[in-house]
């Protein structure tokens, strides 16, 4: 089972530029999780919604159009699909799409950005806590968890090009990184670091304004986490840095 996760920074834009087609043409996958669609389903073309061989599901913001949103394409039939976490203040932004499969539950998540002031940072940290509680509740019911998406935080110094310069910036604050420590403590595996614990200069996001991608001055803030009970099923993890069209590139994992 091959899973890819990608923050597209606008699903309509990435389709218009041909990069969504490029991913479907160049890569083989069973599930594609997309974040920051910036669109509701009624704003999307038939070509975006209906990809040959895949079912598609969309969660969008009810706060305002053109904001947030996630989408999942799958050629594996889900047993059940859920939207949100059951917490109104978070669910209204369309950030979580959950699919129940036979062997695991997959959560496609666009975690909040902590910029725009202290209130938004508090929202991000509260979202983090609510999400961890949510997946722990699912796990307590016997489900094996995989979650992926744009977490909007680099975990360790190895996960961004300029850690010292960003120690006081959202995305690398101690309290944000501490949540990822907690995720690991609860038994969720950062699948990329599972295979490449010391590999440097591997990023999934670059600032567009400064052309940071050309110099590989980036951040690894896009993740696939797997329940420790699935560790024996992990076959590989990857970052598809050649795929263009967004300020993020796709990341993914292959499981037996």
Order of alpha helices (4+ residues) and beta strands (2+ residues): beta-alpha-alpha-beta-alpha-beta-beta-beta-alpha-beta-beta-alpha-beta-alpha-beta-alpha-beta-alpha-beta-beta-beta-beta
